[in-house]
Amino acid sequence: MPSMTRGIFALVLALAGIFIIDQNIKALFLEGYRFYSDCIDLTLVYNKGVAFSMFAFLEAWLKWLQLLLIAGVLIYVVRLKKTCYMLPVGILVGAGLSNVYDRFVHPGVVDYVYWHCGFDFAVFNFADVMIDVAVVWLLLLNLKPHWCRSGQAH
């Protein structure tokens, strides 16, 4: 299997896997699961914005802007032809699509992890963590270009 085909396969597999895992975790909270402790609460919250509820004022437009951004990332990475970007971009896009999907079927993104040990932090979900992981991974690939050669998976 050519390198680029493997890369696209990895992208699609990561995208589908992250989307499915995230939606299944969210289903637990939509069905009523809750947990409370001194540092972390696991409780359902609908986020109408993005990180820290930013851009909530965009309301219904936000999901369409996010879809446009996700499509742009996919097109850019496929045209870039760097297979080493495919897996982290698959993770990024799968997580992003899962959160955007929430905006179409729920009042907002389904968030559930509330960290409040020492300081109050934003409520987040598995997809948010995967987006952070993918962004760090992509930053490292850009900071260490020898890790990623055009047309090769590393």
C-alpha positions in Angstrom: 0.0 0.0 0.0 1.5 3.4 -1.0 2.6 5.7 1.8 -0.1 8.4 1.0 -2.9 5.7 0.9 -1.7 4.4 4.3 -1.7 8.0 5.6 -5.2 8.7 4.5 -6.3 5.3 5.9 -4.7 6.3 9.3 -6.5 9.7 9.1 -9.9 8.1 8.5 -9.4 5.5 11.1 -8.3 8.0 13.7 -11.2 10.3 12.8 -13.8 7.6 13.1 -12.3 6.1 16.3 -12.1 9.4 18.1 -15.6 10.4 17.0 -17.1 7.1 18.1 -15.3 7.0 21.5 -16.2 10.6 22.3 -19.9 10.2 21.3 -20.1 7.0 23.5 -18.6 8.8 26.5 -21.0 11.7 26.0 -23.9 9.3 25.9 -23.2 8.2 29.4 -23.7 11.8 30.6 -26.7 12.3 28.5 -28.2 9.2 30.1 -27.7 10.7 33.6 -24.2 9.6 34.8 -22.8 11.9 37.4 -19.8 11.8 39.8 -18.6 14.4 42.3 -15.4 14.6 44.2 -13.2 17.2 45.9 -11.2 18.0 42.7 -13.2 16.8 39.7 -16.9 16.6 39.0 -18.2 14.6 36.1 -21.5 16.3 35.2 -23.4 17.3 32.1 -22.9 20.9 30.8 -23.9 22.2 27.4 -21.2 24.6 26.0 -22.7 27.0 23.5 -19.3 28.5 22.7 -15.8 27.1 22.2 -13.0 27.0 24.8 -14.1 28.9 27.9 -17.4 29.6 26.1 -15.8 32.0 23.7 -17.7 32.9 20.6 -21.1 31.8 22.1 -22.5 35.1 20.7 -22.2 33.5 17.2 -25.0 31.1 18.1 -26.0 28.9 15.2 -23.3 30.3 12.9 -20.6 28.8 15.1 -21.2 25.2 13.9 -21.1 26.3 10.3 -17.8 28.2 10.8 -16.3 25.2 12.6 -17.3 22.9 9.7 -15.7 25.3 7.3 -12.5 25.4 9.4 -12.4 21.5 9.6 -12.9 21.2 5.9 -10.1 23.7 5.3 -7.7 21.7 7.6 -8.6 18.5 5.8 -8.0 19.9 2.3 -4.8 21.6 3.3 -3.3 18.4 4.9 -4.3 16.1 2.0 -2.8 18.6 -0.5 0.3 19.0 1.7 1.0 15.2 1.1 2.9 14.8 4.4 1.7 11.4 5.7 3.2 12.0 9.1 0.5 14.7 9.6 -2.4 12.3 8.8 -2.8 10.6 12.2 -2.7 13.8 14.3 -5.0 15.5 11.8 -7.4 12.5 11.9 -7.5 12.8 15.7 -8.0 16.6 15.4 -10.8 16.3 12.8 -12.6 13.4 14.6 -12.7 15.3 17.8 -13.7 18.5 16.1 -16.5 16.8 14.2 -17.7 15.2 17.3 -18.1 18.5 19.1 -19.7 20.1 16.0 -22.1 17.2 15.8 -23.2 18.0 19.3 -24.2 21.5 18.2 -26.6 20.0 15.6 -28.3 17.5 18.0 -28.0 19.1 21.4 -28.3 22.6 22.9 -24.5 22.9 22.7 -21.3 20.8 23.0 -21.7 18.1 25.6 -19.0 18.8 28.2 -18.7 16.9 31.5 -15.2 17.1 33.2 -15.2 20.0 35.7 -11.8 20.5 37.4 -12.1 22.6 40.6 -9.1 21.6 42.7 -7.2 24.7 43.6 -8.8 26.8 40.9 -11.9 26.6 38.7 -11.2 25.4 35.2 -13.5 25.3 32.2 -15.7 22.2 31.8 -14.4 20.0 28.9 -14.7 16.6 27.3 -12.6 13.8 25.7 -12.7 15.5 22.3 -11.2 18.7 23.8 -8.3 16.7 25.2 -7.8 14.9 21.9 -7.8 18.3 20.1 -5.1 19.5 22.5 -3.0 16.3 22.0 -3.3 16.6 18.2 -2.3 20.3 18.2 0.8 19.6 20.4 1.7 16.7 18.1 1.4 18.9 15.0 3.4 21.7 16.7 6.2 19.2 17.4 6.2 18.0 13.8 6.6 21.6 12.7 9.3 22.3 15.3 11.2 19.2 14.3 10.9 19.1 10.5 13.3 16.1 10.3 10.6 14.0 11.9 8.3 14.5 9.0 9.5 14.2 5.4 7.1 14.8 2.5 5.4 11.6 1.3 6.8 9.5 4.2 5.2 8.3 7.4 7.3 8.7 10.5 
